[in-house]
Amino acid sequence: MIGKLVSERYLIESLIGSGGMADVYRAYDRVERRVIALKVLKQEHRGDMEFVRRFEREAKAVLALNHENIVRSFDVGEDDGVGYIVLEYVEGSTLKEIIKSDGPLSPKVAVNITCQVLDALSHAHECGIIHRDVKPQNVIITSKGRAKLTDFGIARDAAATTRTFAGQNVVGTVHYISPEQARGENVTAASDIYSCAIMLYEMLTGEVPFGGDNSVAIALKHLQEDIMPPRELNPRVPRALDDIVVRAASKNPRQRYATARQMKADLLRSLREPNGKFARPQSGEGRAARKKTHSGVINIAIMLTIVLGLFAAMFFIARAIRDEGGNEGNEFIVPTLAGKPLEEAEKLAGIRGFILEVDEDRPYSDDFDAGVVMEQDPLAGTHAKAGDVIRVTVSGGSDSVEVPGLVGKTIQDALALTTDLDLTLGAPTYVESDLPEGQIIKQFPEAGTQTFRGDKVDIWVSGSPGTNEEVPGVSGVQLDVAIGMLAEDGFRNIILHPITPETLSREEQVLRQNPSSGISVSTDTKVELWICRTDLGRYTADIAYNLDITAEKSTVLVTAVTGEGIETALYETTLATGSSQAVSFTGALPAPGEYECRVYIDGAEVREKSGIVSFKMK
């Protein structure tokens, strides 16, 4: 195939990779004058209608999708009876290759990659496409940290009857397959979420949760065993992130996240609340893998005592209710739970000996407040026996939300506010303004307006209306590498915040950044990097200012220009309203000399306070 001209347009240059169904070649598109990836069905499968159908299905799926985290499809065609798909050529490594070479990834990096994959899945699911083969081999990471989901070869229309077994062969990679796929049942978006959870597990621990001698053995473990929480293999995994993985990998699809977007929201929240309990799996799902004691006889005795006690309690409760009336024979009237808060519904069901099962999905409703039972099965007034299950659906609250006030805030703060309300933050429009660069000066819809979850809030930001680029992710890399990555994307104004972290970090390693990766901002924006630097320097200067603070509370930052486009923070504080407030401190730098020092109040430079300061050994 090397050197062949396909459809008189695509010149094949080299083989990139080979999978079970197709070969992928690097090729040159003579019409568009660009490098592309050409996916061609393998010779041995061209007479197999099942493989031909799968290939056609992928072609249909990728043409329907257009998302920055999905490898784009440009064209589908046939040459001499051989089908091919023209795909975006992506330079990078597969996530599997990265895990193999680097071992467990940091929680922040793993969350960043997973959120991008969830964005891709969310788009696919909204287009009615289920991937069915989410795994690190199908995720490409570019040099800029962008994750690209590929290989929709076994994807299906979500409305189609989608079963997983073909004879004895499992469709999908068995290490990442969901329990319902392993059973040969219809799959839904929840199956992709399960596979994504297993992939996140591997990123955090360096290994998949289930191994075995063969595919059947591994598939059985997906069916029968709970995953060991990743925190038990890697104590660096925060508790909230641990809970998210366990919940998303629940055996029961209804106990997982309802949508990819919902899982992403919890992942982002876990970065802000690493020890939060907001993602705890219900009913202990997935926690069976916690450490067990070996005192088997004692445990059995305790369990028997508990079970007998429960039966005795149920018996006396049932007899008391029967004596009061309200039952027919051995059956009892199902109480009205709809319209009652969940806590009250649990008491009403429990006192009659019923077991309440709560649907994991909490749909939005304008008729029921959050936490109130919307539906129940069986219905109120029917008869059921003590010990029977009543299934209830609980309201997630109104679908409408109040748009938060974003004016005066940074893009980073606005992203956090909108994410918490399930709103989408639109790409910023930059306009010239006297306000501090990077500050939001206008929004639509306005603050206080009622809108629906998932809606977009557009923002206008103070700054140069020039080139906008996505900020690359540089957290976790060395400072010199981070500066190079930022410069490559046009970001050449950087403020360094040297800090001594509580946890062990490499010297000059970037610990966090602002704006976060993936946010689209003007390339003139000052990117702030917090770096590990245990020695601030031996060369010092005594610095003092009198500052006028007009706002109720303002942030003051003093920096020194330490390189071309590089400023190093010397002093940071918060001041209340007041005139001629004295600020004095001793600044330290690693090298002597004359440095320009700049003063910022709430992000705006106070130019009349800027000046040259001499740093020397004292």
NORPE-V822108 format. One record per helix or strand of 2 or more residues. SS is the DSSP state (H for helix, E for strand). FROM is the first residue (numbers start at 1). LEN is the number of residues. If there is no record, write none. Layout:
<<SS/FROM/LEN> <SS/FROM/LEN>>
This chain:
<<E/5/2> <E/10/9> <E/22/8> <E/34/8> <H/43/3> <H/49/15> <E/73/7> <E/82/7> <E/93/2> <H/95/8> <H/107/20> <E/129/2> <H/136/3> <E/139/3> <E/147/3> <E/156/2> <E/165/2> <E/169/2> <H/174/3> <H/179/4> <H/189/17> <H/215/10> <H/230/4> <H/239/10> <H/253/3> <H/260/13> <H/282/3> <H/296/29> <E/327/2> <E/331/3> <H/342/10> <E/355/4> <E/372/6> <E/383/3> <E/389/6> <E/400/3> <H/411/10> <E/424/2> <E/429/3> <E/439/6> <E/450/3> <E/456/7> <E/468/3> <H/479/10> <E/494/6> <E/509/6> <E/520/3> <E/527/6> <E/539/25> <E/566/24> <E/593/9> <E/604/2> <H/607/3> <E/611/7>>
